Structures are given as structure tokens and as C-alpha cells.
Amino acid sequence: MPSDQLSTVFGALADPTRRAILARLMEGDLTVGELRSPFAVSQPAISRHLKVLEGAGLISRTKRATARLSHLEAAPLMEATAWLARYREYWDESFERLDELLATLQRRPGQ
């Protein structure tokens, strides 16, 4: 994933409403009205959130009869998770070094 696409994904994920929309889409495709129902925002506001998510590649939208459905596209999330995993490895190694240091200090007599 190019860094500019990664920035776009993280930018889209920065908003709690957009994260909640993605969580709802994990259960299946939904219309704008269905996505709006739990939020205290207007339908145009939800549409703007959907546009950001679509621009980040996190959702796709299709038309079925008169309804426009939003569908979760999880691939960019997997790529963002892979990027974050490198930092988890860093912290795991840091905690292991700290555990070793604490064990060494505890074994020293008279301390």
C-alpha cells in the first residue's frame, strides 16, 4: 500500500462515526438510511462520511433497484493492520528486554 493510500485510510479511520459505520457494515450491506439510523446526524452528513470511506477504498457502493448499498471492503484494513504489526513487534521486543532487566535485578543479592 503506498504511503499516501495508507494516510487516506488512517484519515478515514480517525473519525468515530466512520469507524462505527464500518463496524455496522461488517454485518452486511446497508443503505444510507439504514446506516444513518443509530446516529444523531443528517443523511447528507452520513453521505459525506460514506464518500470519505469510499475514497479510502474502505467501502464500495452499488445500486440495487432504487437503493444504494454500501459494502465493506476490508483489504485496506488488512494492509493497515500489517503496517501497524511492525510496531507491535517493536513493543513486544521492548517489553521482553524490560522483563529480562527486571529478572536480572531481582536475582541480585542484597538489593
Backbone hydrogen bonds, N-H to C=O, Kabsch-Sander energy under -0.5 kcal/mol:
donor,donor_aa,acceptor,acceptor_aa,energy
5,Q,2,P,-0.5
6,L,2,P,-2.3
7,S,3,S,-2.4
8,T,4,D,-1.8
9,V,5,Q,-2.4
10,F,6,L,-2.7
11,G,7,S,-2.5
12,A,8,T,-2.2
13,L,9,V,-2.2
14,A,10,F,-0.9
14,A,11,G,-0.5
15,D,12,A,-0.9
19,R,15,D,-2.0
20,A,16,P,-2.2
21,I,17,T,-2.3
22,L,18,R,-2.3
23,A,19,R,-2.1
24,R,20,A,-2.2
25,L,21,I,-2.1
26,M,22,L,-0.9
26,M,23,A,-0.6
27,E,24,R,-1.3
28,G,25,L,-1.0
30,L,70,S,-1.5
32,V,68,R,-0.6
35,L,31,T,-2.3
36,R,32,V,-2.2
37,S,33,G,-1.4
39,F,36,R,-2.3
41,V,39,F,-0.8
46,I,42,S,-1.9
47,S,43,Q,-2.5
48,R,44,P,-2.0
49,H,45,A,-2.1
50,L,46,I,-2.7
51,K,47,S,-2.0
52,V,48,R,-1.9
53,L,49,H,-2.4
54,E,50,L,-2.7
55,G,51,K,-2.4
56,A,52,V,-1.5
57,G,54,E,-1.4
58,L,53,L,-2.3
59,I,53,L,-0.8
60,S,71,H,-2.3
62,T,69,L,-2.3
64,R,62,T,-0.5
64,R,67,A,-3.2
67,A,64,R,-2.3
69,L,62,T,-2.9
69,L,67,A,-0.6
70,S,30,L,-2.9
71,H,60,S,-2.9
73,E,58,L,-3.2
74,A,72,L,-0.6
77,L,74,A,-0.8
78,M,74,A,-1.9
79,E,75,A,-2.2
80,A,76,P,-2.1
81,T,77,L,-2.4
82,A,78,M,-2.2
83,W,79,E,-1.8
84,L,80,A,-2.3
85,A,81,T,-2.1
86,R,82,A,-0.8
86,R,83,W,-0.7
87,Y,84,L,-1.0
88,R,84,L,-1.4
89,E,85,A,-2.2
90,Y,86,R,-1.6
91,W,87,Y,-2.4
92,D,88,R,-2.8
93,E,89,E,-2.4
94,S,90,Y,-2.2
95,F,91,W,-2.6
96,E,92,D,-2.1
97,R,93,E,-2.2
98,L,94,S,-2.1
99,D,95,F,-2.6
100,E,96,E,-2.3
101,L,97,R,-2.3
102,L,98,L,-2.6
103,A,99,D,-2.4
104,T,100,E,-2.2
105,L,101,L,-2.4
106,Q,102,L,-2.0
107,R,103,A,-1.3
108,R,104,T,-0.8
111,Q,108,R,-0.9
